[in-house]
Amino acid sequence: MSEPIQTPAAKPAARHKSPRRRAREFAVQGIYQSLLNGQRTELILAHLRENEQFGKADAPLCDALVRGVLAQHETLDAALAPHLDRTLSELSPVEHAILLLGTFELMQQAETPFRVIINEGIELAKTFGGTDGHRYVNGVLDKLAQALRPFEVSGRPGAAPD
């Protein structure tokens, strides 16, 4: 009796990207555009909306993220800088855009758990960044989360003082 022929297992289907993930992907692209050429926010958002895939994104979230990051760019850089091992000018524009987005969400989107923000940053870096960029983004956002959301990160009950 011969053994049955083994067939390779089917690769899992590509994971469906949520509208929120797509919104973050478009937001990173918009932030990147701003870092490279300083385009106005409205022009960046109009350009993003022209993409045929934009309809699958959470458009209000994308708009809020792009507007928020670009309006608070200097404040976000100031919060981010102490957690870097290099100067902001030495970051790749892709990593800088992802870190700005993660910093904004950690500071301004309290309803989004810090672990989700870090994971999204890692996934964005895997999609858009260099070979080990996701590791760098992970380390920086982890340090930043500890500084900005100490109670949430430590798992201790309570909230930061008013």
N, C-alpha and C positions, 0 to 999 in steps of 0.2 A: 504494500500500500504506500503510495507516494504522499509526501507532505503537501499540504495545500500551498499554492503559490502566494507568497506575501506581496501585497501591494502597498505602496507607500501611503501613509495616511494623508488625507486631503489637508491642504493648508487651510487654516481658518480664513474665512472671508475677511476682507478688509473691514476693520472696525468702523462702524458708522460714526461720523463726527457729529457731535451735538451742535445745535445752533450757537451755543455759547462758545464752544471751542473754535468754531469758524469765525465768530466775532473777534475773538482774541487773535486769531491768525491775521485777520484783516487789520486789526488795530496795530499789531506789530509792524505790518507793512506800511501803514500810515505814519507811525512814529519814526520808522526807518527813513521814509521819504523826507520827513521834517529834519532829521539829523543830517542827512546828506545835502539837502538843498534849501532848507529853511522855508519851504512853501507854506502859504497860509493854510490854516485849518480847513476852511471851507473848500478850498481847491483840492486838498488831500481827500476830504470826505467825498467830494464829487467824483474824483478819480476812482476811489475804492468802489463806489456804487455802480460804476460802469462795468465792473467785472461780472460776467454771467453767473458766477457762483455766489455772488453777494446775496442773492435772494434766499439762499439756504442759511444765512447767518442771522443771528439775533441783532438786527440793525440798530435798535435803540441802545443795546449794550455797547456795540462797536462805537457808535457816536459818542456815548458817554465816556468810554475809555480814551478815545483819541482826544476829545475835547479836554478831558480832565488832565491827561498826561501833558499835553502841549501847553495848557494854561499854567500848570504847576511845575514845569520842567526844572527850573532852578531849585525849587524847594525839594523836589524829588532827588535831584543830583546831590544836594547837601545831605539828605538823609542816607543816601546810598554810599557816598564816598568813604565814610569811616569803616565800612565793611569790605572794602576792596583791597586787594594786595598790589594794586597799581593805580595810576591816575586815571581819571575818567577819559582823558584823551588817548590813553593806551588801549582802551576797550575797543573791540570790533564794533562797528555800528549795529550789527545784528544783536550781539550780546547786550549792548547798551540799551537798545530799544526794548528787549525782553526784560531787562532789569528795571527799566523805568516803569514798564507796565506792571510788573510784580510789586514794585515799591508803591505805586499808586493804589493798587488793590489792597495791599496790606494796610495802608494808611487810611484809605477812604471807603473801602468796601467791607465793613465789619461783618456784614451778613454772609460773606464768603469765607469759609474756614481757611485758616492759614495753610493747611495741608493741601487743599485744592489749589490754592494760588501757587504753591511751590511745585506741585505736580504739573500744573498747566505750563509754568515756566520751563520745566524740564522738557516737556513734550514740544513746546515751541522751539527750544534750542535744538532738539533732535531734528526737527523739521527744517529749520532755517539756518542753524548755526554750524560751526566747524565740528570736527570729529569729537573732541572732548568738551565742547562748549557747554553741553548739558550738565557736566559735572561741576563746572565753575558756577553756572547759574544756580544749581542746587545749593552749593556751599554758601554763596552770597545771600540768597534768599532765606536760607535757614538761619544765618546769623541775624539778618534783618528782622525776621519774624520773632526771634528771641528778644530783640531790642524793642520792637514795636508792639508786640502782643505777648508779653511775658506770662500773663495769667492763662491765656489760651494755650501757649506752648507747654507750660509746665503742667497743665491739667488741673491747676488749683482753682477752686471756686472763688468767685469774687470778681470784681471789676476794678479797673484802674480808677483812681480818685478823680472826681469831677474837676 
